[in-house]
């Protein structure tokens, strides 16, 4: 266990483990280690607990590091869709190299669970592919079957427009949400209700106190009056692009970014 892992796991019986590097290469190892790729409800819940504890070491670990999340941001033209605890991210089994380029392989059964009823036919299943993944820092290869291949450019996985519409997530126009800047507290929550579309994907019972504690801490520590902004990629025109959301540290305004 590395130093950060030991500190993140202070007082935990079932430990967290950090993985570094490419998400498609690391997710298979997460699964093989008997672990779950954590989404925002888990990571941000730990950040809230750290802030509430006022324990400096916990805040330093859970607050002052950034974390990639198992939450998908899917973009097409002026549309954005969010899928928390995305099966499409958690179901990755490695990267497949072909003469046509790189692809991320996702378990076909998982893809079917991630899309709307009757739309799975838009995704082609492959019976046998050689997938590469990382295990303990070493590249490993494994034959995988019954997988869907998504084009991969090293930053995002690609979907056709029809596949974008098939993913079980509600599409929102960019103009209908505040993005590209940090937010005032009342732009995220009002009373006990989460109003910002990106933050609404998470458990409101966690988000509401997290917003309050984040603004209190960052105002006191850094003088920040705006935090937790949403930052999106440019508008893809021909194909949709999917990225794992990343949450920044408290010192980076706790942004939620899909770039």
HUNOR-V596683 format. One record per residue. RES is the residue in one letter. SS is DSSP state (~ for helix, > for strand, _ for the rest). PHI is phi as a letter, one per 40 degrees, with the letter a starting at -180 (999 if undefined). PSI is psi in whole degrees, 0 to 359 (* if undefined). Layout:
RES;SS;PHI;PSI
RES;SS;PHI;PSI
//
This chain:
X;_;999;128
X;_;c;175
X;~;c;316
X;~;c;316
X;~;d;317
X;~;c;321
X;~;c;322
X;~;c;329
X;_;c;13
X;_;d;119
X;_;g;8
X;_;c;140
X;_;c;315
X;_;c;108
X;_;c;152
X;_;c;157
X;_;b;136
X;_;c;146
X;_;b;138
X;_;b;145
X;_;h;195
X;_;d;129
X;~;c;311
X;~;c;333
X;~;c;336
X;~;c;329
X;~;d;318
X;~;d;321
X;~;c;323
X;~;d;313
X;~;c;316
X;~;c;334
X;_;c;3
X;_;g;25
X;_;b;174
X;_;b;131
X;_;c;116
X;_;c;137
X;_;c;183
X;~;c;328
X;~;c;325
X;~;c;305
X;~;c;313
X;~;c;332
X;~;c;322
X;~;c;325
X;~;c;317
X;~;c;314
X;~;c;322
X;~;c;315
X;~;c;320
X;~;c;329
X;~;c;336
X;_;f;21
X;_;c;117
X;~;d;318
X;~;c;318
X;~;c;318
X;~;c;320
X;~;c;319
X;~;c;303
X;~;c;339
X;~;b;327
X;_;b;17
X;_;b;158
X;_;b;152
X;>;b;131
X;>;c;142
X;>;b;156
X;>;c;39
X;>;b;125
X;>;c;133
X;>;b;121
X;>;b;123
X;>;b;138
X;>;a;117
X;_;f;238
X;_;c;15
X;>;b;145
X;>;b;135
X;>;b;140
X;>;b;136
X;>;b;106
X;_;c;152
X;_;f;52
X;_;c;122
X;~;d;330
X;~;c;330
X;~;c;317
X;~;c;339
X;_;c;10
X;>;c;137
X;>;b;10
X;>;h;182
X;>;b;132
X;>;b;127
X;>;c;127
X;>;b;175
X;_;c;342
X;_;c;358
X;>;h;192
X;>;c;145
X;>;b;147
X;>;c;128
X;>;c;130
X;>;b;135
X;>;d;127
X;~;c;323
X;~;c;325
X;~;c;319
X;~;d;316
X;~;d;324
X;~;c;342
X;~;c;354
X;>;b;165
X;_;c;150
X;_;d;132
X;_;g;4
X;_;b;358
X;~;c;336
X;~;c;346
X;~;c;353
X;_;b;124
X;_;c;130
X;>;c;141
X;>;b;137
X;_;c;325
X;_;a;121
X;>;a;155
X;>;c;115
X;>;b;143
X;>;b;141
X;>;a;171
X;>;b;134
X;>;b;117
X;_;f;39
X;_;g;358
X;>;b;139
X;>;c;133
X;>;b;154
X;>;b;147
X;>;a;141
X;>;c;127
X;>;b;149
X;_;b;161
X;_;f;59
X;>;b;155
X;>;b;134
X;>;b;129
X;>;b;128
X;>;d;141
X;>;b;125
X;_;b;12
X;_;g;344
X;_;b;327
X;_;a;160
X;>;b;148
X;>;b;143
X;>;b;151
X;_;c;163
X;~;d;321
X;~;c;321
X;~;c;323
X;~;d;313
X;~;c;339
X;~;c;334
X;>;c;136
X;_;c;78
X;_;a;149
X;_;c;124
X;>;c;138
X;>;b;139
X;>;c;140
X;~;d;322
X;~;c;344
X;~;c;8
X;_;a;153
X;_;c;128
X;_;a;167
X;_;g;8
X;>;a;165
X;>;c;160
X;>;b;152
X;_;c;156
X;~;d;318
X;~;c;359
X;~;c;351
X;_;b;314
X;>;b;151
X;>;b;116
X;_;g;234
X;_;b;21
X;>;b;131
X;>;c;127
X;_;b;342
X;_;c;130
X;_;d;324
X;_;c;314
X;~;c;343
X;~;c;344
X;~;c;343
X;_;c;167
X;_;c;118
X;~;c;329
X;~;c;339
X;~;c;317
X;~;c;317
X;~;d;307
X;~;c;330
X;~;c;317
X;~;c;313
X;~;c;312
X;~;c;322
X;~;c;314
X;~;c;320
X;~;c;312
X;~;c;312
X;~;c;331
X;~;c;317
X;~;c;318
X;~;c;318
X;~;b;350
X;_;g;18
X;_;c;130
X;_;b;352
X;_;b;138
X;>;a;176
X;>;f;37
X;>;c;160
X;>;b;128
X;>;b;126
X;_;b;159
X;_;c;170
X;_;c;166
X;_;c;110
X;_;c;140
X;_;b;318
X;_;c;323
X;_;b;158
X;>;c;154
X;>;b;135
X;>;b;135
X;>;b;150
X;>;c;134
X;>;c;150
X;>;b;135
X;>;b;129
X;_;c;166
X;_;c;166
X;~;d;320
X;~;c;346
X;~;b;33
X;_;g;12
X;_;f;35
X;_;c;159
X;>;b;116
X;>;b;143
X;_;b;27
X;_;c;*
//
